[in-house]
Amino acid sequence: MTERQLLLKRVQICDFALNDAALFLDTHPEDADALAYYKRQLESRMAVVADFEEKFGPLTKGAYDGGPRWRWVDDPWPWQTEEEK
């Protein structure tokens, strides 16, 4: 597994954990442990996304860095596999 694939997998893991925790929090909005877990997962996701974007470019269109070039069109796009470059 390439580093790019590994980072994308880590983003997916964080997203799953965030969605799962959000579903729980929908029915238990005052659960401090669940809220702390959600915050930790959100921080983890932000760190992984920052690492991915530093090494491989934007993960979403919303990651525009203010630079003079629209890097979103640079390949490969996040959903492309290594074989599709």
Secondary structure by P-SEA (a helix, b strand, c coil): ccaaaaaaaaaaaaaaaaaaaaaaaacccccaaaaaaaaaaaaaaaaaaaaaaaccccccccccccccccccccccccccccccc
